[in-house]
Amino acid sequence: MAYAKIAFCHDGGLFAVIHSLLVSEGVDSLDMMAGGHVTVAGADQGYYVAVAREQQNVACELLRDRGFELSSICCNPNMQFRMA
């Protein structure tokens, strides 16, 4: 299944709120908190919100409707990765 990154959070608490909201609305969102404490030189120090590719627009709309300011990567079809 393909997933798309729709937002980036530096704050783990904010990530948890966004992830919980998406899951409660039936959006397939990856729990990126796993291993979130691990840092590597040059790596992003935070959490990406990633959802199933086919639910990307719904997820972005849900977050916008709830007043979240989304990063410029939201709904960008080039920002995606695959989970095995």
CORJOVEN-V626869 format. One record per pair of residues at least 24 apart in sequence whose C-alpha atoms are under 8 Angstrom apart, sorted by the first residue. I is the first residue (numbers start at 0). GAP is how many residues later the second one is. Records with the same first field share a line. If there is no record, write none. Layout:
# CORJOVEN-V626869
I: GAP  GAP
This chain:
# CORJOVEN-V626869
0: 51  52  81  82  83
1: 50  51  78  79  80  81
2: 47  48  49  50  77  78  79  80
3: 46  47  48  49  52  73  75  76  77
4: 43  44  45  46  68  69  74  75  76
5: 42  43  44  45  50  54  64  65  67  68  69  70  73
6: 41  42  43  63  64  66  67
7: 38  39  40  41  63
8: 37  38  39  40
9: 35  36  37
10: 35  36
11: 34  35
14: 32  33  34
17: 31  45
18: 30
21: 37  40
26: 24  25  28  32
27: 24  27
52: 27
